[in-house]
């Protein structure tokens, strides 16, 4: 996962930050945090700095993207047949 500035006026823009542990992740940005479901983890990175805020493991790889509603982030853990909820 990489974050780029929206105001890059160059042919090739360098990323502001990278999180190599979130390759192929499904993303959600809410309240200044990038939530990523990547393989068997749910990650939360500061959207401005990329600094990891928290991470938790899933039972198995999740195929769903995170979702937000009413101040809560939801992620699917299909192997455990449950949905995880994280307060923003």
C-alpha positions in Angstrom: 0.0 0.0 0.0 1.3 3.5 -0.9 0.1 7.0 -0.3 0.7 9.8 -2.8 0.0 13.5 -2.6 -2.9 14.7 -4.8 -0.9 17.8 -5.8 2.1 16.1 -7.5 2.9 18.0 -10.7 5.6 15.6 -11.9 5.6 12.8 -14.5 6.5 10.4 -11.7 5.4 11.0 -8.1 7.2 9.5 -5.1 5.0 8.0 -2.5 4.6 9.9 0.8 4.8 6.5 2.7 4.6 2.8 2.0 3.3 -0.2 4.0 4.8 -3.3 2.5 2.8 -5.6 4.8 -0.5 -4.6 3.1 0.2 -5.8 -0.5 -3.0 -6.4 -2.4 -5.1 -5.0 0.5 -8.7 -3.8 0.3 -8.8 -0.3 1.7 -11.0 2.1 3.6 -10.1 5.6 4.7 -12.0 7.2 7.6 -11.2 9.9 10.1 -7.5 10.1 9.0 -6.9 6.4 9.2 -6.3 3.9 6.4 -7.9 0.6 7.3 -6.6 -2.4 5.2 -7.7 -6.0 5.1 -4.6 -7.8 3.8 -4.3 -11.6 3.7 -5.1 -12.6 7.3 -4.8 -9.2 9.0 -6.7 -6.0 9.6 -4.3 -3.0 9.7 -4.8 0.6 10.7 -2.3 3.2 9.5 -2.2 6.9 10.0 -3.2 8.4 6.6 -0.8 11.2 6.8 2.3 9.4 8.1 1.7 5.7 7.4 2.6 4.9 11.0 0.9 1.7 12.2 -1.8 2.4 14.8 -2.9 -1.1 15.4 -3.1 -4.6 13.7 -5.1 -7.7 14.4 -5.1 -11.2 12.9 -7.9 -13.0 11.2 -8.4 -16.7 11.3 -7.9 -17.0 7.6 -7.5 -14.8 4.5 -10.5 -12.4 4.1 -11.9 -11.7 0.7 -14.0 -8.7 1.8 -13.1 -5.0 2.1 -13.5 -3.2 5.4 -16.7 -1.1 5.8 -17.5 1.8 8.1 -20.8 2.9 9.7 -21.7 4.9 12.7 -18.1 5.3 13.9 -17.3 1.6 13.6 -15.1 -0.3 11.1 -16.2 -3.8 10.2 -14.1 -6.6 8.7 -15.1 -10.1 7.7 -13.4 -13.2 9.2 -15.1 -15.7 6.9 -13.2 -18.8 8.2 -14.4 -18.1 11.8 -17.9 -17.2 10.4 -17.9 -13.8 12.1 -17.6 -10.1 11.6 -15.1 -8.0 13.6 -16.0 -4.5 14.7 -13.5 -1.8 15.6 -14.6 1.6 17.1 -13.0 4.5 15.3 
